Amino acid sequence: MTQEKALKVMLSGSNVFLTGAAGSGKTHVLKEFVKKAREKDKKVAVTASTGIAATHLNGMTIHSWSGIGIKNSPEEMNLKSMATRLTLASRIGSADILILDEISMLAAQQLAMVDSVCRAIRESPLPFGGLQVILCGDFFQLPPISRDDQPQAEFAFKSDTWRNLMPDVCYLTYQYRQQDADYLEVLEAIRSGGVTQRTLNVLSTRLNQPITGHIKPPRLFAHNAQADAVNNYELAQLSGKSREYHMSESGHAELIEQLKRGCLAPPVLELKAGAKVLFVKNNPGCGYMNGTVGQVIGFEDDYPVVVTKTGLKITVQPEPWEIRDLRDERKTLAAISQIPLRLAWAITIHKSQGMSLDMAEINLSGAFAYGMGYVALSRVRSLSGLNLTGINEIALQVDPEIIELDKLWQKMSQTLETTLPSAPSGLIGSLKKLLPKDH
């Protein structure tokens, strides 16, 4: 399905599961939908399962928006008490539309909890209290995280809440990030569980192949400790005076902390001339996007000057991250401001999700979960921008259950697409019989 057709379905009022391969433009469609819905005076709650994804959309985590916080089960909630919290009740009660991005990382129980809160506060038995719900994400990417003392978290689509909502499926099929035919073939092979000797042969051409140029690629690791150690070491090796940039903040303390947790720019950013950096916000007007790689070449009026891979020189000034009032978009509830950079000798695969990287050095020898290799490899725009320095057996595997469900979701999307523009809201509910009993 094209982005335009998906947007049309979403604007019709349908509950929608917006999905597609990494790089198919899901975040772009969400932003366009929010813009057009607000032009129609709809109150749109923009949320995501992770702080990083929420900041990409200038939204809140679903945990904060719904008031469930760190709770993991319905037994931990007191719905009557939550319904009396004026700020929470006003926020949920005034909304028309709920967007929930990175749905793959939200556990089934947590989705059910959000549904219960919405129904209780809105005093409606309808799913999510009658809100239009847009679930967005790709289940081939990173799964929900389970606590050590908790059983393995299940995907959101396994909940009764998902079955009751029965969202229309809009499966985006055009690839915007990668245009390299061989690389697209590799990513599709991983995604479909069809890795062959040819797939391995193509990847082997990038095994231990350093990328030349005046800027070295960022290194992607599975663990935070590895990435932090590399960045700290490399910065210490640079001579010259370091400069520190401190994040500013204003507004509601709890929301400020949420913004900080989701913002990839650190609270204190230390830079030196020669530092390798990564832009962590989109600003095409200034010449950078989330994932643009560069190197600090100096400072101008106390701001870092960064040269990108293409040779563009950018004097980087602070950017805001904000949470606005759902009831009045002109009102800012919380804001932080920081230079939109982070050190980029290394970054974790988790933090790279949502980025488009011109180049990367990827070590998958520490991959420990389905989808981790796919997420890492799909960040890179082309095969020539990849230096693969390590790999293990699980790195090219994806969840077999998701492979089968993905075929079904594609079929649902195709069926919906053939009926446009006359399809009624919730058409996909008529395909309920196609769903496996447990899904």
Salt bridges, closest charged atoms under 4 A:
ASP115 OD2 - ARG119 NE 3.22
ASP138 OD2 - ARG191 NH1 2.78
ASP160 OD1 - ARG163 NH2 2.36
ASP182 OD1 - ARG198 NH2 3.40
GLU185 OE2 - ARG198 NE 2.55
GLU244 OE1 - HIS246 NE2 3.30
GLU249 OE1 - LYS260 NZ 2.63
GLU257 OE2 - LYS260 NZ 3.80
ASP302 OD1 - ARG243 NH1 2.87
GLU322 OE1 - ARG324 NH2 2.91
ASP325 OD1 - ARG327 NE 3.14
ASP328 OD1 - ARG330 NE 3.10
GLU329 OE2 - ARG38 NH2 3.30
ASP358 OD1 - ARG381 NE 2.99
GLU361 OE2 - ARG219 NE 3.09
GLU401 OE1 - LYS158 NZ 3.22
GLU401 OE2 - HIS439 NE2 2.52
GLU404 OE2 - LYS407 NZ 3.39
ASP406 OD1 - ARG191 NH2 3.81
GLU417 OE2 - LYS5 NZ 3.38
